[in-house]
Amino acid sequence: MKIIVIGATGTVGKAVAAELAQRHEIISVGSSSGQYQADIGDIAQVRALFARIGKVDGVVVAAGKVHFGALADFTPEQYQIGLNSKLMGQVNVATVAPHYLNDGGSITLVSGILTEQPIRNGAGASMVNAAVEGFVRGAAIELGRGLRINVVSPNVLEEALDGYGPYFLGFEAVKASRVALAFSRSVDGAQTGQVYRVW
């Protein structure tokens, strides 16, 4: 199959691309690197991206920014970082992708453990992750032509502990390669509307 991996040069994206490349043709997309570049927060760029690539069998998103900060200090602009990038960026992809997916194709998005296991300074991430999961459940019942949509919810990554470790004290970090298996389960499997937790 031909699979688009958005965020293919990030920690999770690299692991996902490596896992899927064992069986599929990978098209790598990044905001400033990869075979193609696009800001998924801009639906015009998402439309142009798919128009350039053409028909595919699957789309994976392993990208999206959120702001971490104390609730008392959070500004509307800081909430908008996650809303525009991780939420609407992925919604943009999931809105455009069906027009380019072959019958039976799949869309796999990413949320995170903070949907259900909140931390201090993580209210923005919890909000966005929960919204992504709600969108996936809702979209799954309306996609036609055998199209599927799922979301992977990873714990903090072992590879990211240098930067995010202080936020996730007491959490058991997971390897990016383990998270990649959940993406593979979505791409190569048969389920839809699922949240694959990698905790």
C-alpha positions in Angstrom: 0.0 0.0 0.0 1.0 3.6 -0.4 0.9 5.4 3.0 1.4 9.1 3.7 3.2 9.7 7.1 2.7 13.3 8.2 5.4 14.2 10.9 7.7 11.5 9.4 10.8 13.2 10.7 9.7 13.5 14.3 10.4 10.9 17.0 7.1 9.0 16.6 6.9 9.6 12.9 10.4 8.1 12.2 9.4 5.0 14.1 6.1 4.7 12.3 7.7 5.2 8.9 10.3 2.5 9.7 7.7 0.1 10.9 5.3 0.6 7.9 8.1 0.7 5.4 8.7 -3.0 6.0 5.5 -3.6 4.0 4.4 -0.4 2.3 5.5 2.5 0.2 6.0 5.5 2.5 5.5 9.1 1.5 7.0 11.4 4.1 5.6 14.8 4.9 6.9 17.4 7.4 6.4 21.1 8.1 9.9 21.8 6.7 11.3 18.4 5.7 10.4 15.1 4.1 9.5 14.4 0.5 6.6 17.0 0.8 6.1 19.9 3.1 2.9 21.3 4.5 1.5 23.1 7.5 -1.5 21.0 8.4 -3.0 23.8 10.4 -3.7 25.5 7.0 -6.3 23.6 5.1 -5.3 25.2 1.8 -1.9 23.6 2.3 -3.4 20.3 3.1 -5.6 20.4 0.0 -2.5 21.3 -2.1 -0.5 18.5 -0.5 -3.0 15.8 -1.4 -3.5 17.2 -4.9 0.3 16.8 -5.5 0.5 13.3 -4.1 -2.7 11.9 -5.5 -4.4 8.6 -4.6 -3.1 6.7 -1.5 -4.2 3.8 0.7 -3.5 5.3 4.1 -2.8 8.5 5.9 -1.0 8.7 9.3 -0.5 11.8 11.3 2.2 11.9 14.0 2.4 15.6 14.3 0.8 18.5 16.3 1.9 21.1 18.7 0.4 22.0 22.1 1.5 24.5 24.8 2.3 23.4 28.3 1.9 25.9 31.1 0.1 26.6 34.4 -3.6 26.9 34.1 -3.7 30.3 35.9 -1.3 31.7 33.3 -2.7 30.2 30.2 -3.8 32.7 27.5 -6.3 32.2 24.7 -3.3 32.5 22.3 -1.6 29.6 24.0 -4.7 27.5 23.8 -4.9 28.3 20.1 -1.5 26.6 19.5 -3.0 23.2 20.3 -6.4 24.0 18.8 -4.9 25.2 15.5 -2.1 22.6 15.2 -2.9 19.3 16.9 -6.7 19.5 16.7 -7.6 21.3 13.5 -4.5 20.3 11.8 -5.5 16.6 12.1 -9.2 17.4 11.4 -8.0 19.2 8.2 -6.1 16.1 7.1 -9.1 13.8 8.0 -11.4 16.1 6.1 -9.4 16.2 2.9 -8.0 12.6 2.9 -11.2 10.7 2.0 -11.2 12.4 -1.4 -7.8 10.8 -2.1 -8.1 7.5 -0.3 -8.7 4.3 -2.2 -11.7 2.2 -1.1 -10.9 0.5 2.2 -8.2 3.1 3.1 -7.4 4.3 6.6 -6.7 7.5 8.5 -4.7 7.3 11.8 -4.4 10.3 14.0 -2.6 10.9 17.3 -3.8 12.0 20.8 -2.0 11.2 24.1 -2.3 9.8 27.6 -3.3 13.2 29.0 -6.8 12.7 27.6 -7.4 10.4 30.6 -4.3 10.9 32.9 -4.0 14.7 33.4 -0.9 16.4 34.7 0.0 19.9 36.0 0.6 22.3 33.2 -1.2 20.0 30.8 -4.8 21.3 30.6 -4.3 22.5 27.0 -3.0 19.1 25.9 -5.7 17.2 27.8 -8.4 19.4 26.0 -7.0 18.9 22.5 -6.3 15.2 22.9 -9.9 14.6 24.1 -11.2 16.6 21.2 -9.2 14.5 18.7 -10.5 11.3 20.2 -14.1 12.6 20.1 -13.7 13.6 16.5 -12.4 10.2 15.5 -15.3 8.4 17.1 -17.8 10.7 15.4 -16.1 10.6 12.0 -15.9 6.8 12.1 -19.6 6.3 11.7 -19.9 8.6 8.7 -17.0 7.5 6.5 -18.1 5.6 3.4 -16.5 3.2 1.0 -15.0 1.0 3.7 -12.8 3.9 4.9 -11.6 3.7 8.5 -10.3 6.2 11.1 -8.5 5.5 14.4 -6.3 7.3 16.9 -3.2 6.3 18.8 -2.9 7.6 22.3 0.7 7.2 23.5 2.3 7.7 26.9 5.3 10.0 27.2 8.2 8.6 25.0 11.4 7.3 26.4 13.1 9.2 23.7 11.5 12.5 24.8 12.3 12.3 28.5 15.0 14.8 28.3 12.5 17.5 27.4 9.2 16.2 28.9 10.4 14.0 31.8 9.7 16.7 34.4 6.1 17.0 33.4 5.5 13.2 33.6 6.9 12.2 36.9 5.7 8.7 37.9 4.7 7.8 34.3 6.2 4.7 32.7 7.6 5.9 29.4 7.2 3.9 26.3 9.5 3.4 23.3 8.6 5.1 20.0 8.9 1.7 18.3 6.1 0.3 20.6 3.9 3.3 19.6 4.6 2.6 16.0 3.1 -0.9 16.4 -0.2 0.7 17.3 -0.1 2.8 14.1 0.6 -0.4 12.2 -2.4 -2.0 13.9 -4.6 0.8 12.6 -3.1 0.9 9.1 -3.0 -2.9 8.6 -6.0 -3.9 10.7 -9.8 -3.8 10.1 -11.1 -1.7 13.1 -12.5 1.8 13.0 -13.4 4.4 15.6 -10.8 3.0 18.0 -8.4 4.6 20.4 -5.2 2.5 20.6 -3.7 3.3 24.0 0.1 2.7 24.3 0.6 3.1 28.0 
